[in-house]
Amino acid sequence: MINDQYYRRRFVISGIAVVVVLVYIIRLFYLQVIDQSTKDQADNNALVKQTIYPSRGLIYDRNGELLVFNQPIYEITMTMRDMGKEWDTTGFCKCLQISRAEFDERIAEIKDRKKNRGYSRWTPQVFMSQLKKEDIATLQEALFLYPGIQIQKRTLRDYTYKAAAHVLGSVGEVNQNDIDRDPYYTRGDYSGRDGLERTYEQQLRGEKGVEVLMRDSRGRMQGSYQNGELDKTAVAGTDLYTTLDIHLQLLAEELLAGKIGSAVAIEPKTGEILALVSNPSWNPKVLVGKERSKNYNALLKDKTKPLMNRATQAMYPPGSTFKTIQALVCLEEGGITPQTLYPCSGPGSSPIKCTHHHGSPVALDKAIEQSCNPYFWCAFRDVLQKDGYGKDNEDFRRRYEIWRNDVMSFGLGQKFTDSDISEQSSGSIPSTKYFDRCYGKTGWKAITIRSLSIGQGEILVTPLQLANQAATIANEGYYISPHLNKNDSMRIHRHNLAIQKKHFETVKDGMHRVMVYGTGRHHAVDSLHMAGKTGTAQNSHGRDHAIFIGFAPVEDPKIAVAVVVENAGFGATWAAPVASMMMEQYLTGTMKRKDLKQRIAGTVLNESVKKW
């Protein structure tokens, strides 16, 4: 046995040498095969990958009228590695009419890896974007003086009409969360920020292309690399055809000018939204281009909250429009029949008074026509107390849950989750648990919650839900989820109510009587058989809200409408005429009542509403 320490030491040295070699081999394998950054950096010395941006899909209304299109714009990118030490910053700033401070601020943002995680000296970085042709004209002529600068052509949204801003939405620059969530995006890209632009972003945006260019050792471009074999053609976005009737939308926006409120029109048989108006609104063009951020902040600070889509997000007590649902539920649950009579003492009625005298006793169709509060309180009470109260109020509470489920089947108290409308509020139809918390399980009865019988109290609905309620009654027991994409088949999104079809005839007749003899008679059109229901919802913060729901023609409904005008008073005075004129224009193709239109559109009910 050899007992030489140097002999044994050679194994240690050999082992160390093997380990070092292995480390180098593994490192080289990682750099050349796994980690592409070194290869990319080497490629970037010789190759330039220029992104080709696709045209965004166009947006049309239901009749093929162009609503949203594209206009060319430009962005300036810079590759820091190519700019050199002798770069003329002063001349560059003069070309773009910006100050040196603005230049330095933009450079700092580009180099800030917290804000721009994709920063590299070797790749083009966005310096300025959303520039018009006149903005880059001077620089374009002097571009040869500024190595490392490229001018990239892009497109920007433009609009045919100054309308439908909430529906169409807007396009803005992506943020870091967008980039982290979807590898399609890089810094400086644009995406839909709200409305249809956001909902159908992947359809509208298309697919980017790329052009690979080659440059020599001095950075001079030598043309296409490998005859364009690595190039990829951009694919334009897919066009979107909406359900909107833009001329109906324009009329509704005109009628709501100077007011705070909303209007929604639906084609009952299909659930297609014909008009969706929220006021205050803005000209869609103000959220386009370099002024987008400034204008958005101004809209955000506006006390009238124009950025809020009142048609789908605002919640109101439905007032007397809820009596149509109350009637149907009470008929279905056996609390009343069409012939059931209840007494009414007008303003002297108790515990809920009527707003006027109309004769007594009253049956259901006349109760709808005259909007009799005592009638619907009595019907509500008799449904809830049909089985008595039982031990610990259980029978009464069970009947209330049945009533609540029937009400919610109309689409109230919940969002339309199978719809393409992303910005929605659910509204509220209070549960037994809610009242148990307020009063205890045995502490509440029909008299406690009597305000629900006439659409007040804790009940809250959105204008979209109100329009869908009208469409459901027009359809006599079903609705298709309201939606905005004309090409999207929503027929499978049919929701059937557990209310028998025979009950709808009485309610539809009562709503027709509203437009012939009742509160809506002054705004009926002789040639159209309209059905409607006015409402005046109490508001603890000011004047009552004016509400109206309706549909026409009664015999074969083509349009269902809901209108809410905040702090306007009676529904018959402000909401009904707006809805009536919308129905007239849609069904006849014209609006003959010019004096009425001028009076409604020309009246300012809220001085704080600005024109954007």
Secondary structure as UniProt FT lines:
FT   HELIX           5..29
FT   HELIX           30..34
FT   HELIX           37..46
FT   STRAND          47..52
FT   STRAND          59..60
FT   TURN            62..63
FT   STRAND          66..78
FT   HELIX           80..83
FT   TURN            85..86
FT   HELIX           89..96
FT   HELIX           100..111
FT   TURN            113..115
FT   TURN            117..118
FT   TURN            121..122
FT   STRAND          125..131
FT   HELIX           133..141
FT   HELIX           143..145
FT   TURN            147..148
FT   STRAND          149..159
FT   HELIX           165..168
FT   STRAND          171..173
FT   HELIX           176..181
FT   TURN            183..184
FT   TURN            187..188
FT   STRAND          190..192
FT   HELIX           195..199
FT   HELIX           201..205
FT   STRAND          209..215
FT   TURN            217..218
FT   STRAND          221..224
FT   HELIX           225..228
FT   TURN            229..230
FT   STRAND          240..242
FT   HELIX           246..255
FT   TURN            256..258
FT   STRAND          261..267
FT   TURN            268..271
FT   STRAND          272..279
FT   HELIX           284..287
FT   HELIX           289..291
FT   HELIX           292..301
FT   TURN            303..304
FT   TURN            306..307
FT   HELIX           310..313
FT   HELIX           319..322
FT   HELIX           323..332
FT   TURN            333..334
FT   TURN            338..339
FT   HELIX           346..348
FT   HELIX           364..370
FT   HELIX           373..384
FT   TURN            385..387
FT   HELIX           391..393
FT   HELIX           394..408
FT   TURN            409..413
FT   TURN            417..418
FT   HELIX           432..439
FT   TURN            441..442
FT   TURN            446..449
FT   HELIX           450..454
FT   TURN            457..458
FT   STRAND          460..461
FT   HELIX           463..474
FT   TURN            475..476
FT   STRAND          478..480
FT   TURN            486..487
FT   TURN            491..492
FT   STRAND          494..496
FT   HELIX           502..516
FT   TURN            519..520
FT   HELIX           521..523
FT   TURN            526..527
FT   STRAND          531..537
FT   TURN            540..541
FT   STRAND          545..552
FT   TURN            554..555
FT   STRAND          559..565
FT   TURN            566..567
FT   TURN            571..574
FT   HELIX           575..588
FT   HELIX           594..602
FT   TURN            607..608
//
